């Protein structure tokens, strides 16, 4: 389990935009800190479940 936690920490601390979506629904399931900040979001909960395609077109 420590390895999984290390992987998430790696993505959180990257100086790159990282996000993941559900392959079928295109709903956002993950954004790292840098991506959240770029879109003016405070937490992952603000982005989770939103359709990535529609969401990114607005910004």
C-alpha positions in Angstrom: 0.0 0.0 0.0 2.9 2.3 0.6 3.8 2.1 -3.1 0.4 3.4 -4.1 0.7 6.3 -1.6 4.1 7.1 -3.0 2.7 7.2 -6.6 0.0 9.7 -5.6 2.6 11.8 -3.8 4.7 11.8 -6.9 1.8 13.1 -9.0 0.8 15.7 -6.4 4.3 17.2 -6.3 5.0 17.3 -10.0 5.5 20.6 -11.6 3.3 19.5 -14.6 -0.4 19.4 -15.2 -1.8 15.9 -14.4 -5.4 14.8 -14.6 -7.3 11.6 -15.2 -10.7 11.0 -16.5 -13.1 8.0 -16.7 -12.5 6.5 -20.2 -16.2 6.0 -20.8 -17.8 9.1 -19.3 -14.9 11.5 -19.6 -15.7 12.6 -16.0 -12.7 13.9 -14.0 -11.5 11.5 -11.4 -8.2 13.1 -10.5 -6.3 16.4 -10.8 -3.0 17.2 -9.2 -2.4 20.4 -7.2 -0.8 22.3 -10.1 -3.8 21.5 -12.4 -6.3 22.5 -9.7 -4.6 25.8 -9.2 -4.5 26.5 -12.9 -8.3 26.2 -13.1 -8.9 28.1 -9.8 -10.1 25.1 -7.9 -9.6 24.6 -4.2 -9.8 20.8 -4.1 -10.3 17.7 -6.1 -13.9 17.5 -4.9 -14.5 20.7 -6.9 -13.5 19.0 -10.1 -14.6 15.3 -9.6 -17.5 14.1 -11.7 -17.4 17.0 -14.1 -17.2 16.2 -17.8 -13.6 17.1 -18.8 -14.4 18.2 -22.3 -17.2 20.6 -21.3 -15.2 21.8 -18.3 -12.1 22.7 -20.2 -13.9 24.5 -23.0 -15.3 26.9 -20.4 -11.8 27.9 -19.2 
